[in-house]
């Protein structure tokens, strides 16, 4: 608790300059400036999503509501950001859904592997009103207001061993997210999943401590991981969804007009971020091909074997996720 309080104090100090910028405009109307935290670098879709959201909030409120983006874990890592958002110290957070599983059980549904064959189907699913409303209820129960999801496409595998058959996964030491369901998925494929701090991944590949890793194309290129790998395997096992969440207490205290401004701004920012993500993925793929690293697209038969092997993972996820949310997301009862 003491550590948490120290962190909260640090957040207050870090954002004091922004909050101190609150002032009355020429018409005497109060102007506000609020922090938005991310753990992602600036040259990412997360930053694009954040900056577009901030821009649209400013435009729709006619300059009345100001938000400042703090990337690169300036206000804390993913878990710290979520805790601070819950406490109300940071009103806005944009992050991948993976760190939210330990806070919001129903977000485990996004760990269900090999559900989608294309990113448009993912977007249609998370945008459908019934699904989004159910997820928003789950976030509210945990102290957050979910505005929506953008994405960075699918997560793919990079490796020094060609994967063309299901048996080729066997024995590969792959760095994965520290996520029980993702660890279970790779184990079911016969691989040897190994959690590791992301900062150690490049050296781990270089020194052959690990054989492979999995991430979106953007991360693989921005961190030059492809330089240490001979192949990119389009496993497309899970989408890399990016959520925009607001402190529930903060959101509830806003006037209805301002709540609607945030909702509308997120809708615009989400669509823009998705367009940018698609363009950037095409660019990243070209960068990888130009480097000589081969990109492998798996046959449908291999994909089917991956789905069959994932049955125990689906069962684990069903135990913790609301049945209706699971059905709406996966299309299965």
C-alpha positions in Angstrom: 0.0 0.0 0.0 2.9 2.4 0.9 4.5 1.7 -2.5 1.1 2.4 -4.2 0.7 5.7 -2.3 4.3 6.8 -3.3 3.4 6.1 -6.9 0.2 8.0 -6.7 2.1 11.0 -5.2 4.6 10.8 -8.1 1.7 10.9 -10.6 0.3 14.0 -8.9 3.7 15.7 -9.1 4.2 14.6 -12.7 0.9 15.9 -13.8 0.9 19.0 -11.6 2.2 21.1 -14.5 -0.7 20.1 -16.7 -3.4 20.4 -14.1 -2.0 23.8 -13.0 -2.7 24.9 -16.6 -6.4 24.9 -15.8 -7.7 28.5 -16.3 -10.6 30.6 -17.4 -11.0 31.4 -21.0 -11.8 34.8 -22.4 -15.5 34.2 -21.9 -14.8 33.3 -18.3 -15.6 29.6 -19.0 -13.3 27.1 -17.2 -10.7 25.3 -19.3 -9.3 21.9 -18.2 -6.2 19.9 -19.0 -6.1 16.2 -18.0 -3.3 13.6 -18.4 -3.6 10.5 -20.6 -1.0 7.8 -19.9 0.3 5.0 -22.1 3.2 2.6 -21.7 4.0 2.7 -25.5 6.7 4.6 -27.4 5.6 7.6 -29.5 6.0 6.0 -32.9 3.2 3.6 -32.4 -0.5 3.2 -33.3 -1.2 3.7 -29.5 0.3 7.2 -29.8 -1.7 7.9 -33.0 -4.9 6.8 -31.3 -4.1 9.0 -28.2 -3.2 12.1 -30.2 -6.2 11.9 -32.5 -8.5 11.4 -29.4 -7.0 14.5 -27.8 -7.3 16.5 -31.0 -11.0 15.6 -31.4 -11.8 16.3 -27.8 -10.3 19.7 -28.2 -12.2 20.3 -31.4 -15.6 19.1 -30.2 -15.3 21.0 -26.9 -14.2 24.1 -28.8 -11.0 24.2 -26.8 -12.7 23.8 -23.4 -11.4 20.3 -22.6 -7.6 19.8 -22.9 -5.8 16.5 -22.6 -2.0 15.9 -22.6 -0.5 12.6 -23.7 2.3 11.0 -21.6 3.8 8.0 -23.5 6.7 5.7 -22.8 5.6 4.8 -19.3 6.3 8.3 -18.0 3.4 7.9 -15.6 4.0 4.2 -15.0 3.9 0.8 -16.7 0.7 -0.8 -17.9 -0.3 -2.2 -14.5 0.5 1.0 -12.7 -1.4 3.1 -15.2 -4.5 0.9 -14.7 -4.2 1.2 -10.9 -3.8 4.9 -11.1 -6.8 5.2 -13.5 -8.9 3.2 -11.0 -7.8 5.5 -8.2 -8.7 8.6 -10.3 -5.1 9.9 -10.4 -4.9 9.5 -14.2 -8.3 10.0 -15.9 -7.4 8.5 -19.3 -5.3 5.4 -20.2 -4.7 3.7 -23.6 -3.2 0.2 -23.5 -3.3 -3.3 -24.9 -6.0 -5.5 -23.2 -3.5 -8.2 -22.0 -2.6 -6.3 -18.7 -6.3 -6.0 -17.9 -7.0 -9.7 -17.5 -5.9 -9.7 -13.8 -8.3 -6.7 -13.2 -11.3 -7.6 -15.5 -12.0 -11.3 -15.9 -14.0 -10.9 -19.1 -11.0 -9.4 -21.0 -9.6 -12.9 -21.0 -11.9 -13.5 -24.0 -9.4 -11.7 -26.1 -6.9 -14.4 -25.3 -9.0 -17.0 -27.1 -6.6 -18.1 -29.9 -7.3 -18.5 -33.6 -10.8 -17.2 -33.6 -10.5 -14.7 -36.5 -9.1 -15.0 -40.0 -9.0 -11.3 -40.8 -8.8 -8.1 -38.8 -12.0 -6.6 -40.2 -13.9 -9.4 -38.6 -12.3 -8.6 -35.3 -13.3 -4.9 -35.6 -16.9 -5.8 -36.5 -17.1 -8.0 -33.5 -15.7 -5.6 -30.9 -17.8 -2.8 -32.4 -21.1 -4.6 -32.3 -23.3 -2.7 -29.8 -24.4 -5.8 -27.8 -20.8 -7.0 -27.3 -19.4 -3.5 -26.5 -22.2 -2.8 -24.0 -21.5 -6.1 -22.2 -17.8 -5.3 -22.1 -18.5 -1.8 -20.8 -20.5 -3.3 -18.0 -17.5 -5.5 -17.1 -15.2 -2.5 -17.0 -17.6 -0.5 -14.9 -17.8 -3.3 -12.3 -14.0 -2.9 -12.0 -14.0 0.9 -11.8 -13.4 1.9 -15.4 -15.4 3.3 -18.3 -14.5 1.7 -21.6 -14.8 4.0 -24.6 -13.7 1.5 -27.3 -11.0 -0.5 -29.0 -8.5 0.2 -31.8 -5.8 -2.3 -32.8 -2.4 -3.0 -34.2 -3.5 -5.9 -36.3 -2.7 -9.5 -35.3 0.2 -10.8 -33.2 2.6 -13.0 -35.3 5.5 -15.2 -34.6 9.2 -14.5 -35.5 11.6 -17.4 -35.4 14.8 -18.9 -36.8 13.1 -22.1 -37.7 10.6 -22.3 -40.6 7.1 -23.2 -39.4 5.2 -24.7 -42.3 3.7 -27.8 -40.5 2.0 -28.0 -37.1 4.9 -30.2 -35.9 7.4 -27.3 -36.6 6.2 -25.5 -33.4 7.4 -28.3 -31.2 10.3 -27.5 -28.9 10.7 -23.9 -30.0 11.6 -21.6 -27.0 9.4 -18.7 -27.6 9.1 -15.5 -25.6 5.4 -14.7 -24.9 3.3 -12.2 -22.9 3.1 -13.0 -19.2 -0.4 -14.2 -19.6 -1.6 -17.6 -18.4 -3.8 -18.2 -21.4 -1.2 -17.3 -23.9 1.3 -19.5 -22.2 -1.2 -22.4 -22.3 -1.8 -21.8 -26.0 1.9 -22.1 -26.9 2.3 -25.2 -24.7 -0.6 -26.8 -26.6 1.2 -26.2 -29.8 4.2 -28.1 -28.4 6.4 -25.0 -28.0 8.3 -24.0 -24.9 6.8 -20.5 -23.9 9.1 -18.4 -21.8 8.0 -15.1 -20.2 10.8 -12.5 -20.4 11.0 -8.7 -20.0 10.5 -7.1 -23.4 13.7 -5.1 -23.0 15.7 -8.4 -23.0 14.1 -9.9 -26.1 16.5 -8.6 -28.7 19.6 -9.8 -26.8 17.8 -13.0 -26.0 17.3 -13.7 -29.7 20.8 -12.5 -30.5 22.4 -14.8 -27.9 20.0 -17.7 -28.7 18.6 -17.7 -25.2 15.2 -17.9 -27.0 14.4 -19.1 -30.5 11.4 -17.0 -31.2 9.0 -14.4 -30.0 5.5 -13.1 -30.8 4.3 -9.5 -31.3 2.4 -7.3 -33.8 4.3 -6.4 -37.0 4.8 -2.8 -35.7 6.7 -4.0 -32.6 8.8 -6.4 -34.5 10.0 -3.7 -36.9 10.2 -0.7 -34.4 12.4 -2.8 -32.2 14.3 -4.4 -35.1 13.6 -7.9 -33.9 13.5 -9.2 -37.5 17.2 -8.6 -37.7 17.8 -11.6 -35.5 15.1 -13.8 -37.1 15.0 -15.7 -40.4 11.2 -16.1 -40.6 8.0 -14.3 -39.7 5.2 -16.8 -39.3 1.7 -15.3 -39.7 0.2 -17.3 -36.8 -2.4 -14.4 -36.3 -3.2 -16.2 -33.1 -4.8 -13.2 -31.3 -5.5 -9.6 -32.3 -3.5 -6.9 -30.6 -6.4 -4.8 -29.3 -5.8 -1.3 -27.8 -8.4 0.0 -25.4 -9.2 3.5 -24.3 -10.4 3.5 -20.7 -11.4 6.3 -18.4 -11.6 6.4 -14.6 -15.3 5.6 -13.9 -15.7 8.1 -11.1 -14.1 10.8 -13.3 -16.4 9.9 -16.2 -19.6 9.8 -14.1 -18.8 13.3 -12.6 -18.6 14.9 -16.1 -21.7 16.7 -17.5 -23.6 14.6 -20.1 -22.4 17.0 -22.8 -18.8 16.3 -22.0 -19.3 12.5 -21.7 -20.8 12.6 -25.3 -17.8 14.6 -26.5 -15.4 11.9 -25.2 -17.5 9.1 -26.8 -17.6 10.9 -30.1 -13.9 11.7 -30.1 -13.0 8.1 -29.4 -15.2 6.9 -32.3 -13.3 9.2 -34.7 -9.9 8.4 -33.2 -10.6 4.7 -33.4 -11.4 4.7 -37.1 -8.3 6.9 -37.8 -6.0 4.6 -35.8 -7.3 1.6 -37.6 -6.6 3.1 -41.0 -3.1 4.1 -39.9 -2.5 0.6 -38.5 -3.4 -1.0 -41.8 -1.0 1.3 -43.7 1.8 0.8 -41.2 1.5 -3.0 -41.3 1.9 -3.0 -45.1 4.9 -0.8 -44.7 6.4 -3.0 -41.9 5.9 -6.1 -44.0 7.8 -4.5 -46.9 10.6 -3.5 -44.5 10.9 -7.1 -43.3 10.9 -8.5 -46.9 13.5 -6.0 -48.0 15.7 -7.3 -45.1 15.7 -10.8 -46.5 13.6 -12.2 -43.6 10.9 -14.6 -45.1 7.2 -14.2 -44.3 5.4 -17.5 -44.1 1.6 -17.7 -44.4 0.2 -20.9 -42.8 -2.0 -23.3 -44.7 -5.6 -23.7 -43.6 -4.9 -27.2 -42.5 -2.2 -26.0 -40.1 -4.6 -23.4 -38.8 -7.2 -26.0 -38.2 -4.7 -28.1 -36.2 -3.9 -25.0 -34.1 -7.6 -24.6 -33.4 -8.0 -28.2 -32.3 -5.0 -28.0 -30.1 -6.4 -24.9 -28.4 -9.5 -26.7 -27.0 -8.2 -26.8 -23.5 -7.4 -23.1 -23.6 -11.0 -22.3 -24.8 -12.3 -24.3 -21.8 -10.1 -22.4 -19.4 -11.3 -19.0 -20.7 -14.9 -20.1 -20.6 -14.6 -20.7 -16.9 -13.9 -17.1 -16.2 -15.7 -15.2 -18.9 -19.4 -14.3 -19.0 -21.0 -16.9 -21.3 -22.8 -14.2 -23.4 -19.5 -12.3 -23.9 -17.8 -15.5 -25.0 -20.6 -16.3 -27.4 -20.7 -12.9 -29.0 -16.9 -12.8 -29.4 -16.2 -16.4 -30.6 -19.5 -17.3 -32.2 -19.5 -20.4 -30.0 -21.7 -21.3 -27.0 
